[in-house]
Amino acid sequence: MGRLEVVPQELPLHPQDEVGCRRCGVHCDKVVYPSACVERDCPFLYSFEEVGRTYVGCLQKVFDVEIDLVLMLEAEERGQFGAVRASRRSLPMCRVEVEACYEGREDDLGCVNPEFHELPLGEPSFRIFAQVSPSA
């Protein structure tokens, strides 16, 4: 049986902005914690009621699911609710991590796309609402 030929893929211009990487056998995804959105009072978190239950989601579609709020918070207290796959680039206030699906597949040289693991730092993590200038 012959060896499987690996065809190198071109790295993107901004790999840290991608939400998934399949450039090697490890298969990494960025994940976001919706419970952190609730804790941090994220302005992009929305909620709605349906059939007597409250569901939350992200207006910016950083995560693309709507989650039962009470069940999420109860599971979070038990340590049983974690992250969901990010569906687009995260915002500065998001709690984001990178999860590797098959860590055992990493070769001796490590990740072929190490910048994917970097969270975007080009945007401020705070906003200035007022600026005070010294009196003349």
Secondary structure, DSSP 8 states (H G I E B T S, - for coil): ------------S-GGG-SEE-SSTT-EEEEE-HHHHHHTT-TTEEEEEETTEEEEEETT-SB---EEHHHHHHHHHTT----EEB-S---TTS-EEEEES-GGG--TT--S-GGGGS---SS-SS----------
